[in-house]
Amino acid sequence: MDGRIQRTVFEWVAAWAGAPYVDMITEAGPDGILARREPVEPYRGMHARLGIAVNVHGAKRVVVVGHEDCAGNPVDKAAHFEHIREGVRVVKQWYPDVEAAGIYVSLDGRVERVV
């Protein structure tokens, strides 16, 4: 949900997916929510919104994002990387046929592919 990284994420995902538009499912600390599977309501909400993206909009690729200085998941970079990896595993459990990636975004706009 952090506006400091939204443009970077959109541009990276659009280029990676070869898509003219990108559905964005935002929560504060999404990598942590997916990895911990809590809080329950945001976790369920992310699952439901991803279902719309995949089943209604036809999304074939999904990206789990973590970023520097995240207030919603205030952990160090190494923990973000692990949360991103686990978040990708969760997405693949929900939708085995989608291609899933994970990225970490620095506030200076650098994108590191984690998965």
N, C-alpha and C positions, 0 to 999 in steps of 0.2 A: 504494500500500500504506500510505501515511501516514495514520494514524488521525486526525490533526488536520484532515483535509479530507474524510474519508469521508462524514460526515453531510451536509455541504454538497453534495457531488457527488451523493449519492443523491437528496436532495430536489430539486435542480435537474433532474437527468435524469428523474426520475419526473414532474415537472411538465411538462417539455418534451415528453416522449414520451407523456404521458397514460397512463402505465403504473402499475399497482398495485405492481409489484415491478421490480427492476433487477438484471440479471446484472452482476457486477463482475469484471473481469479485471484483477488487480493485479500489478504488477511495480514495482521501484524504478526510477523514471525512464522510464515508458512512452513518453512523447513522444519522448525521445531515442533509445530502442531502435527505435521505428518509423521515425524520420527517418534514422537511420544504418544501419538494418537489421542491427544488431549490439548486443550479443553475439548470436551466431547462435542458441544454444539458447533464450534468452528470446524472441527474435523468432519463432522457429518455434512455441514454446509459445503465444505470444499468438495467432498465426494459427490454431493448432489449437483453442484455447478459444473464439475468436471463431466458428469454424466450428460449434461446438456451439451457441452462442447463436443464430446465424442459422439453421442447418439443422435443429436439433433443437427448440430453444425458440421458434423463429419470430420472433426479434428483427428488427424493421424499421428500427430507428434505433440508431446507434452514436455514442458521444461519446469523443473523444480528449481526455485531460486532462493538463495540466501545472500545476504549482503553485509558489508562492513557497517558498523555502528547501528545495528538493528535494535531498536527499543523493544520490539515484540519478542525477540529471542536474543537477549544480551549475553552471548557466549563468545568465546574466542574463535578465531578462524578455523582452527583444527576441529572444534566441535561443530561449527557450521558445515564443514566438509562431511563429517559423519552424518549429521542430520540430513543433508542433501542426498547422500547415498541411500540412507534409509527411506527418505521421502520418495525417491525414484523406485525403490523396491515396493513401496506401498502402491504407488500408481500402477506399476506393472501387475500387482496382484489384482487390483480393481479392473484393469483393462490390459490384458496380456497382449492384445494385438496392436497397441499403439507403440510407437517408438518414443522412449523417454530419455531425456538428458537432464543433467543437473549442472547449474552454473553458480559461481560465486562472483558477486559484483563489488568492486571497490568504489568508493565515493568519487575517485578521480576518473571513473568510466572504464577501468580495466575489467575485462571479463575473463574468468578462469573456468575452463570446463572441468568439472569434477567427475561427472559420469557421462 
